[in-house]
């Protein structure tokens, strides 16, 4: 009986910690114009990476909250600024980047 309890404890701990990775397709990406879209960092929020995804700007607050939670869990890197950010575009009703 002790092993199942340990496995359950490990599962709860991992579930509580969550992931530091975010995907643009987890957020609304619908758009009518490019002004509806904003660029976001996709993938591991702890990596030193540049914004590579785009979501509907109505999702900005939820994305920012999720990103702060992801970074707060396990990130301690100091990253340099990105040299050039992509531009958010609306392509056939879906936010993207170019």
SULQUI-V497136 format. One record per run of one state. SS is the DSSP state (hx for helix, st for strand, lp for the rest). FROM is the first residue (numbers start at 0). TO is the last residue. Records with the same first field share a line. If there is no record, write none. Layout:
# SULQUI-V497136
SS: FROM-TO / FROM-TO
This chain:
# SULQUI-V497136
lp: 0-0 / 17-19 / 22-22 / 26-28 / 30-32 / 40-41 / 44-51 / 74-86 / 91-92 / 97-97
hx: 1-16 / 23-25 / 33-35 / 56-73
st: 20-21 / 29-29 / 36-39 / 42-43 / 52-55 / 87-90 / 93-96
